[in-house]
Amino acid sequence: MDFTSLDLPLLLGTRIGLGPIAARVQVGPVVSFIIDKDNSVFDRLGEVGKTGSYKNQAIALTGGVGVDIMRLRADLRYEHGLSNLTKDGAESQKINVWTIGIGYRLF
């Protein structure tokens, strides 16, 4: 099952360090809205998987660390689901995601 989601994080954090090198810490809630559900595999299997049994939003907590070196940025975050993704509650399915981000600051 593939989901495409729009995540809206509300993070609080701080930057530690002066000048071109610094570390960052951030933590906060994330609300994810499912905008597309790909169930092509389940269409072939019939009743095994129904996308209708999944909620259209999920709530999670995320936290992470980052480092800034001049204009380069790197982040490592962990997201842990607070809400169950299934509507019927048969099995607990929650978000459990590690993400790595690399960026370049323009301004």
Beta strands, then each sheet from edge to edge (+ up, - down):
strand 1: 2-9
strand 2: 12-16
strand 3: 21-38
strand 4: 57-69
strand 5: 72-81
strand 6: 96-104
sheet 1: 1+ 3- 2+
sheet 2: 1+ 3- 4+ 5- 6+
end
